[in-house]
Amino acid sequence: GGVDAVTERARADFEKGEYRWVVHVLDQVIWAEPDNVEARELAAAAHTQLGYANENATWRNAYLSAAQELRRGIPEGEKNHRVLRDVLKGMSPVLLFNSMSIRLNGPKAVGAACTINWQTTDTGECCHSELTNAVLVNRDGLDPAAHATVELPRELLSRLALGEVGLAELQVPDVTIHGDETVVADLLAALDTFPAWFPIARHDFKFGER
């Protein structure tokens, strides 16, 4: 019956409290007509009701974030990295570099193999990263057979893990790289940088928006 008929039926189901069904059906409408204001507003209302009714904080936040996105679009600007840095201060270097492991682009790292020591100059913490089989594995302590050793302040280490800095920012007086600097450059070049925000209720990427 077309988009109008589907939306009208979804509105009737909304009045019955069938919010999950309404969200599912209108998702198909929004795929077909991403600028359909009526469908987006009704879907946002259904997401809002699902959020209000949900005791689970994770699901509630997801539903309410979806409703906000449908009404206002994806937020602009960067996330508050100052808050993230405060959190990272309490994390060990191994945990920090485990977060970098998530950013490793496997296809880019195919065939690469190296071990890099990381040592903070102000807190005395250390760990090493081993890149092998397109996987980055991090362990406590230094590896005497590492290809390179990077000595840097703890704050810069946190910013490196966040993806705020790269090799260029390591070329400063308070950072020292011993050994083969190219392996450090190759590792950083194989890391993806994720967008600060992404759609969870709309389909911007399908239609070429960024």
ChimeraX commands (.cxc) that place a marker at each C-alpha (Angstrom):
marker #1 position 0.00,0.00,0.00 radius 0.5
marker #1 position 3.01,2.34,-0.05 radius 0.5
marker #1 position 4.77,4.44,2.55 radius 0.5
marker #1 position 1.67,6.41,3.58 radius 0.5
marker #1 position -0.30,3.24,4.29 radius 0.5
marker #1 position 2.55,1.73,6.29 radius 0.5
marker #1 position 2.98,4.90,8.33 radius 0.5
marker #1 position -0.75,5.10,9.04 radius 0.5
marker #1 position -0.78,1.48,10.23 radius 0.5
marker #1 position 2.32,2.14,12.34 radius 0.5
marker #1 position 0.57,5.10,13.99 radius 0.5
marker #1 position -2.36,2.84,14.93 radius 0.5
marker #1 position 0.06,0.27,16.34 radius 0.5
marker #1 position 1.78,3.03,18.29 radius 0.5
marker #1 position -1.51,3.88,19.97 radius 0.5
marker #1 position -1.79,0.21,20.96 radius 0.5
marker #1 position 1.64,0.34,22.60 radius 0.5
marker #1 position 3.35,-1.89,20.02 radius 0.5
marker #1 position 6.48,0.27,20.09 radius 0.5
marker #1 position 9.03,-2.36,19.06 radius 0.5
marker #1 position 6.92,-3.30,16.03 radius 0.5
marker #1 position 6.53,0.37,15.12 radius 0.5
marker #1 position 10.30,0.89,15.24 radius 0.5
marker #1 position 10.89,-2.18,13.07 radius 0.5
marker #1 position 8.33,-1.23,10.44 radius 0.5
marker #1 position 9.32,2.43,10.25 radius 0.5
marker #1 position 12.95,1.45,9.91 radius 0.5
marker #1 position 12.00,0.05,6.50 radius 0.5
marker #1 position 10.22,3.30,5.63 radius 0.5
marker #1 position 13.24,5.38,6.61 radius 0.5
marker #1 position 15.46,3.17,4.45 radius 0.5
marker #1 position 13.24,4.02,1.48 radius 0.5
marker #1 position 12.61,7.67,2.37 radius 0.5
marker #1 position 15.29,8.98,4.76 radius 0.5
marker #1 position 13.79,12.50,4.71 radius 0.5
marker #1 position 10.26,11.39,5.61 radius 0.5
marker #1 position 9.65,13.69,8.59 radius 0.5
marker #1 position 6.40,12.00,9.67 radius 0.5
marker #1 position 7.99,8.55,9.77 radius 0.5
marker #1 position 11.07,9.79,11.59 radius 0.5
marker #1 position 9.03,11.63,14.23 radius 0.5
marker #1 position 6.80,8.62,14.84 radius 0.5
marker #1 position 9.85,6.33,15.06 radius 0.5
marker #1 position 11.46,8.79,17.49 radius 0.5
marker #1 position 8.32,8.74,19.64 radius 0.5
marker #1 position 8.39,4.93,19.69 radius 0.5
marker #1 position 12.08,4.88,20.61 radius 0.5
marker #1 position 11.35,7.37,23.39 radius 0.5
marker #1 position 8.62,5.18,24.87 radius 0.5
marker #1 position 10.88,2.12,24.69 radius 0.5
marker #1 position 13.57,4.09,26.51 radius 0.5
marker #1 position 11.21,5.30,29.24 radius 0.5
marker #1 position 9.93,1.75,29.81 radius 0.5
marker #1 position 13.34,0.08,29.94 radius 0.5
marker #1 position 15.11,-0.47,33.28 radius 0.5
marker #1 position 18.36,-1.53,31.62 radius 0.5
marker #1 position 20.57,1.55,31.35 radius 0.5
marker #1 position 22.35,0.38,28.18 radius 0.5
marker #1 position 19.12,-0.26,26.29 radius 0.5
marker #1 position 17.51,2.91,27.64 radius 0.5
marker #1 position 20.43,5.03,26.46 radius 0.5
marker #1 position 20.37,3.36,23.03 radius 0.5
marker #1 position 16.65,3.98,22.57 radius 0.5
marker #1 position 16.81,7.61,23.72 radius 0.5
marker #1 position 19.91,8.28,21.62 radius 0.5
marker #1 position 18.10,6.88,18.60 radius 0.5
marker #1 position 15.13,9.17,19.28 radius 0.5
marker #1 position 17.40,12.21,19.54 radius 0.5
marker #1 position 19.20,11.29,16.31 radius 0.5
marker #1 position 15.93,10.91,14.41 radius 0.5
marker #1 position 14.78,14.34,15.56 radius 0.5
marker #1 position 18.04,16.32,15.50 radius 0.5
marker #1 position 20.50,14.33,13.43 radius 0.5
marker #1 position 23.93,13.07,14.42 radius 0.5
marker #1 position 25.68,15.34,16.96 radius 0.5
marker #1 position 28.41,17.57,15.60 radius 0.5
marker #1 position 31.84,18.10,17.08 radius 0.5
marker #1 position 34.21,15.83,18.93 radius 0.5
marker #1 position 33.67,13.84,22.09 radius 0.5
marker #1 position 35.07,15.15,25.36 radius 0.5
marker #1 position 38.57,13.68,25.21 radius 0.5
marker #1 position 39.55,15.52,28.39 radius 0.5
marker #1 position 37.20,13.23,30.31 radius 0.5
marker #1 position 38.59,10.21,28.46 radius 0.5
marker #1 position 42.15,11.21,29.34 radius 0.5
marker #1 position 41.17,11.42,33.01 radius 0.5
marker #1 position 39.86,7.86,32.77 radius 0.5
marker #1 position 42.99,6.68,30.96 radius 0.5
marker #1 position 45.21,7.97,33.77 radius 0.5
marker #1 position 44.01,5.10,35.92 radius 0.5
marker #1 position 44.61,2.45,33.25 radius 0.5
marker #1 position 47.80,0.46,32.83 radius 0.5
marker #1 position 49.78,0.87,29.59 radius 0.5
marker #1 position 48.80,-2.67,28.57 radius 0.5
marker #1 position 45.12,-1.79,28.77 radius 0.5
marker #1 position 45.75,1.41,26.82 radius 0.5
marker #1 position 47.45,-0.47,24.02 radius 0.5
marker #1 position 44.72,-3.11,24.05 radius 0.5
marker #1 position 42.40,-0.30,23.01 radius 0.5
marker #1 position 44.80,0.41,20.14 radius 0.5
marker #1 position 44.59,-3.26,19.15 radius 0.5
marker #1 position 40.91,-2.71,18.38 radius 0.5
marker #1 position 41.90,0.02,15.91 radius 0.5
marker #1 position 44.35,-2.19,14.02 radius 0.5
marker #1 position 43.30,-2.61,10.39 radius 0.5
marker #1 position 44.03,-6.28,9.72 radius 0.5
marker #1 position 44.42,-6.07,5.91 radius 0.5
marker #1 position 46.87,-3.17,6.28 radius 0.5
marker #1 position 48.94,-5.19,8.75 radius 0.5
marker #1 position 49.18,-8.36,6.66 radius 0.5
marker #1 position 52.81,-9.46,6.39 radius 0.5
marker #1 position 54.04,-7.01,9.04 radius 0.5
marker #1 position 55.82,-8.33,12.12 radius 0.5
marker #1 position 57.55,-6.35,14.83 radius 0.5
marker #1 position 57.87,-5.82,18.57 radius 0.5
marker #1 position 57.91,-2.36,20.12 radius 0.5
marker #1 position 58.72,-1.44,23.71 radius 0.5
marker #1 position 56.84,1.45,25.33 radius 0.5
marker #1 position 58.25,3.15,28.42 radius 0.5
marker #1 position 56.93,6.22,30.20 radius 0.5
marker #1 position 59.60,8.68,31.29 radius 0.5
marker #1 position 57.67,10.22,34.18 radius 0.5
marker #1 position 55.86,7.27,35.79 radius 0.5
marker #1 position 58.29,4.44,35.01 radius 0.5
marker #1 position 55.62,2.18,33.50 radius 0.5
marker #1 position 56.43,-0.10,30.60 radius 0.5
marker #1 position 54.99,-2.69,28.26 radius 0.5
marker #1 position 55.62,-4.05,24.79 radius 0.5
marker #1 position 53.48,-4.62,21.71 radius 0.5
marker #1 position 53.96,-7.50,19.30 radius 0.5
marker #1 position 52.45,-7.26,15.82 radius 0.5
marker #1 position 52.13,-10.67,14.21 radius 0.5
marker #1 position 49.59,-12.37,11.96 radius 0.5
marker #1 position 47.74,-9.02,11.61 radius 0.5
marker #1 position 47.04,-8.99,15.37 radius 0.5
marker #1 position 48.50,-6.61,17.97 radius 0.5
marker #1 position 49.24,-8.31,21.29 radius 0.5
marker #1 position 50.37,-6.31,24.31 radius 0.5
marker #1 position 52.17,-7.53,27.43 radius 0.5
marker #1 position 53.72,-6.06,30.57 radius 0.5
marker #1 position 57.46,-5.45,30.73 radius 0.5
marker #1 position 60.09,-4.80,28.09 radius 0.5
marker #1 position 61.22,-7.22,25.41 radius 0.5
marker #1 position 65.03,-7.17,25.07 radius 0.5
marker #1 position 64.70,-8.33,21.44 radius 0.5
marker #1 position 62.27,-5.54,20.45 radius 0.5
marker #1 position 62.83,-3.79,17.13 radius 0.5
marker #1 position 62.30,-0.37,18.74 radius 0.5
marker #1 position 61.81,1.24,22.14 radius 0.5
marker #1 position 59.73,4.39,22.55 radius 0.5
marker #1 position 60.28,6.52,25.67 radius 0.5
marker #1 position 57.59,9.16,26.18 radius 0.5
marker #1 position 55.57,10.98,28.87 radius 0.5
marker #1 position 52.51,9.18,30.21 radius 0.5
marker #1 position 50.13,11.90,28.98 radius 0.5
marker #1 position 51.43,11.53,25.44 radius 0.5
marker #1 position 51.02,7.77,25.72 radius 0.5
marker #1 position 47.35,8.27,26.60 radius 0.5
marker #1 position 46.85,10.65,23.67 radius 0.5
marker #1 position 48.51,8.11,21.37 radius 0.5
marker #1 position 46.09,5.43,22.55 radius 0.5
marker #1 position 43.16,7.81,21.94 radius 0.5
marker #1 position 44.32,8.42,18.40 radius 0.5
marker #1 position 44.85,12.14,19.04 radius 0.5
marker #1 position 48.51,12.05,18.00 radius 0.5
marker #1 position 50.59,10.15,15.50 radius 0.5
marker #1 position 54.21,9.77,14.47 radius 0.5
marker #1 position 54.62,13.51,13.77 radius 0.5
marker #1 position 53.74,14.36,17.39 radius 0.5
marker #1 position 56.35,11.87,18.60 radius 0.5
marker #1 position 59.10,13.91,16.95 radius 0.5
marker #1 position 59.58,16.16,19.99 radius 0.5
marker #1 position 62.43,16.57,22.49 radius 0.5
marker #1 position 60.72,14.69,25.33 radius 0.5
marker #1 position 60.22,11.58,23.18 radius 0.5
marker #1 position 63.06,9.21,22.28 radius 0.5
marker #1 position 62.80,6.32,19.83 radius 0.5
marker #1 position 65.61,3.79,20.02 radius 0.5
marker #1 position 66.09,1.25,17.26 radius 0.5
marker #1 position 64.13,0.99,14.02 radius 0.5
marker #1 position 61.78,3.98,13.86 radius 0.5
marker #1 position 60.12,2.65,10.71 radius 0.5
marker #1 position 58.35,-0.14,12.62 radius 0.5
marker #1 position 56.70,2.51,14.82 radius 0.5
marker #1 position 55.62,4.44,11.74 radius 0.5
marker #1 position 54.27,1.27,10.09 radius 0.5
marker #1 position 52.26,0.32,13.18 radius 0.5
marker #1 position 50.67,3.76,13.53 radius 0.5
marker #1 position 49.89,3.82,9.79 radius 0.5
marker #1 position 47.97,0.54,10.19 radius 0.5
marker #1 position 45.61,1.98,12.83 radius 0.5
marker #1 position 42.13,3.15,11.86 radius 0.5
marker #1 position 40.66,6.37,13.24 radius 0.5
marker #1 position 37.00,5.90,14.11 radius 0.5
marker #1 position 34.46,8.73,13.72 radius 0.5
marker #1 position 33.38,10.44,16.93 radius 0.5
marker #1 position 29.70,9.81,16.14 radius 0.5
marker #1 position 27.86,7.35,13.92 radius 0.5
marker #1 position 24.21,6.72,13.00 radius 0.5
marker #1 position 22.26,4.17,15.04 radius 0.5
marker #1 position 18.73,4.84,13.82 radius 0.5
marker #1 position 19.22,6.42,10.39 radius 0.5
marker #1 position 21.04,5.12,7.34 radius 0.5
marker #1 position 23.36,7.94,6.37 radius 0.5
marker #1 position 26.21,5.73,5.23 radius 0.5
marker #1 position 24.02,3.94,2.71 radius 0.5
marker #1 position 23.18,7.25,1.06 radius 0.5
marker #1 position 26.74,8.52,1.01 radius 0.5
marker #1 position 26.54,11.05,3.87 radius 0.5
marker #1 position 29.49,11.38,6.22 radius 0.5
marker link #1:1,2 radius 0.2
marker link #1:2,3 radius 0.2
marker link #1:3,4 radius 0.2
marker link #1:4,5 radius 0.2
marker link #1:5,6 radius 0.2
marker link #1:6,7 radius 0.2
marker link #1:7,8 radius 0.2
marker link #1:8,9 radius 0.2
marker link #1:9,10 radius 0.2
marker link #1:10,11 radius 0.2
marker link #1:11,12 radius 0.2
marker link #1:12,13 radius 0.2
marker link #1:13,14 radius 0.2
marker link #1:14,15 radius 0.2
marker link #1:15,16 radius 0.2
marker link #1:16,17 radius 0.2
marker link #1:17,18 radius 0.2
marker link #1:18,19 radius 0.2
marker link #1:19,20 radius 0.2
marker link #1:20,21 radius 0.2
marker link #1:21,22 radius 0.2
marker link #1:22,23 radius 0.2
marker link #1:23,24 radius 0.2
marker link #1:24,25 radius 0.2
marker link #1:25,26 radius 0.2
marker link #1:26,27 radius 0.2
marker link #1:27,28 radius 0.2
marker link #1:28,29 radius 0.2
marker link #1:29,30 radius 0.2
marker link #1:30,31 radius 0.2
marker link #1:31,32 radius 0.2
marker link #1:32,33 radius 0.2
marker link #1:33,34 radius 0.2
marker link #1:34,35 radius 0.2
marker link #1:35,36 radius 0.2
marker link #1:36,37 radius 0.2
marker link #1:37,38 radius 0.2
marker link #1:38,39 radius 0.2
marker link #1:39,40 radius 0.2
marker link #1:40,41 radius 0.2
marker link #1:41,42 radius 0.2
marker link #1:42,43 radius 0.2
marker link #1:43,44 radius 0.2
marker link #1:44,45 radius 0.2
marker link #1:45,46 radius 0.2
marker link #1:46,47 radius 0.2
marker link #1:47,48 radius 0.2
marker link #1:48,49 radius 0.2
marker link #1:49,50 radius 0.2
marker link #1:50,51 radius 0.2
marker link #1:51,52 radius 0.2
marker link #1:52,53 radius 0.2
marker link #1:53,54 radius 0.2
marker link #1:54,55 radius 0.2
marker link #1:55,56 radius 0.2
marker link #1:56,57 radius 0.2
marker link #1:57,58 radius 0.2
marker link #1:58,59 radius 0.2
marker link #1:59,60 radius 0.2
marker link #1:60,61 radius 0.2
marker link #1:61,62 radius 0.2
marker link #1:62,63 radius 0.2
marker link #1:63,64 radius 0.2
marker link #1:64,65 radius 0.2
marker link #1:65,66 radius 0.2
marker link #1:66,67 radius 0.2
marker link #1:67,68 radius 0.2
marker link #1:68,69 radius 0.2
marker link #1:69,70 radius 0.2
marker link #1:70,71 radius 0.2
marker link #1:71,72 radius 0.2
marker link #1:72,73 radius 0.2
marker link #1:73,74 radius 0.2
marker link #1:74,75 radius 0.2
marker link #1:75,76 radius 0.2
marker link #1:76,77 radius 0.2
marker link #1:77,78 radius 0.2
marker link #1:78,79 radius 0.2
marker link #1:79,80 radius 0.2
marker link #1:80,81 radius 0.2
marker link #1:81,82 radius 0.2
marker link #1:82,83 radius 0.2
marker link #1:83,84 radius 0.2
marker link #1:84,85 radius 0.2
marker link #1:85,86 radius 0.2
marker link #1:86,87 radius 0.2
marker link #1:87,88 radius 0.2
marker link #1:88,89 radius 0.2
marker link #1:89,90 radius 0.2
marker link #1:90,91 radius 0.2
marker link #1:91,92 radius 0.2
marker link #1:92,93 radius 0.2
marker link #1:93,94 radius 0.2
marker link #1:94,95 radius 0.2
marker link #1:95,96 radius 0.2
marker link #1:96,97 radius 0.2
marker link #1:97,98 radius 0.2
marker link #1:98,99 radius 0.2
marker link #1:99,100 radius 0.2
marker link #1:100,101 radius 0.2
marker link #1:101,102 radius 0.2
marker link #1:102,103 radius 0.2
marker link #1:103,104 radius 0.2
marker link #1:104,105 radius 0.2
marker link #1:105,106 radius 0.2
marker link #1:106,107 radius 0.2
marker link #1:107,108 radius 0.2
marker link #1:108,109 radius 0.2
marker link #1:109,110 radius 0.2
marker link #1:110,111 radius 0.2
marker link #1:111,112 radius 0.2
marker link #1:112,113 radius 0.2
marker link #1:113,114 radius 0.2
marker link #1:114,115 radius 0.2
marker link #1:115,116 radius 0.2
marker link #1:116,117 radius 0.2
marker link #1:117,118 radius 0.2
marker link #1:118,119 radius 0.2
marker link #1:119,120 radius 0.2
marker link #1:120,121 radius 0.2
marker link #1:121,122 radius 0.2
marker link #1:122,123 radius 0.2
marker link #1:123,124 radius 0.2
marker link #1:124,125 radius 0.2
marker link #1:125,126 radius 0.2
marker link #1:126,127 radius 0.2
marker link #1:127,128 radius 0.2
marker link #1:128,129 radius 0.2
marker link #1:129,130 radius 0.2
marker link #1:130,131 radius 0.2
marker link #1:131,132 radius 0.2
marker link #1:132,133 radius 0.2
marker link #1:133,134 radius 0.2
marker link #1:134,135 radius 0.2
marker link #1:135,136 radius 0.2
marker link #1:136,137 radius 0.2
marker link #1:137,138 radius 0.2
marker link #1:138,139 radius 0.2
marker link #1:139,140 radius 0.2
marker link #1:140,141 radius 0.2
marker link #1:141,142 radius 0.2
marker link #1:142,143 radius 0.2
marker link #1:143,144 radius 0.2
marker link #1:144,145 radius 0.2
marker link #1:145,146 radius 0.2
marker link #1:146,147 radius 0.2
marker link #1:147,148 radius 0.2
marker link #1:148,149 radius 0.2
marker link #1:149,150 radius 0.2
marker link #1:150,151 radius 0.2
marker link #1:151,152 radius 0.2
marker link #1:152,153 radius 0.2
marker link #1:153,154 radius 0.2
marker link #1:154,155 radius 0.2
marker link #1:155,156 radius 0.2
marker link #1:156,157 radius 0.2
marker link #1:157,158 radius 0.2
marker link #1:158,159 radius 0.2
marker link #1:159,160 radius 0.2
marker link #1:160,161 radius 0.2
marker link #1:161,162 radius 0.2
marker link #1:162,163 radius 0.2
marker link #1:163,164 radius 0.2
marker link #1:164,165 radius 0.2
marker link #1:165,166 radius 0.2
marker link #1:166,167 radius 0.2
marker link #1:167,168 radius 0.2
marker link #1:168,169 radius 0.2
marker link #1:169,170 radius 0.2
marker link #1:170,171 radius 0.2
marker link #1:171,172 radius 0.2
marker link #1:172,173 radius 0.2
marker link #1:173,174 radius 0.2
marker link #1:174,175 radius 0.2
marker link #1:175,176 radius 0.2
marker link #1:176,177 radius 0.2
marker link #1:177,178 radius 0.2
marker link #1:178,179 radius 0.2
marker link #1:179,180 radius 0.2
marker link #1:180,181 radius 0.2
marker link #1:181,182 radius 0.2
marker link #1:182,183 radius 0.2
marker link #1:183,184 radius 0.2
marker link #1:184,185 radius 0.2
marker link #1:185,186 radius 0.2
marker link #1:186,187 radius 0.2
marker link #1:187,188 radius 0.2
marker link #1:188,189 radius 0.2
marker link #1:189,190 radius 0.2
marker link #1:190,191 radius 0.2
marker link #1:191,192 radius 0.2
marker link #1:192,193 radius 0.2
marker link #1:193,194 radius 0.2
marker link #1:194,195 radius 0.2
marker link #1:195,196 radius 0.2
marker link #1:196,197 radius 0.2
marker link #1:197,198 radius 0.2
marker link #1:198,199 radius 0.2
marker link #1:199,200 radius 0.2
marker link #1:200,201 radius 0.2
marker link #1:201,202 radius 0.2
marker link #1:202,203 radius 0.2
marker link #1:203,204 radius 0.2
marker link #1:204,205 radius 0.2
marker link #1:205,206 radius 0.2
marker link #1:206,207 radius 0.2
marker link #1:207,208 radius 0.2
marker link #1:208,209 radius 0.2
marker link #1:209,210 radius 0.2
view
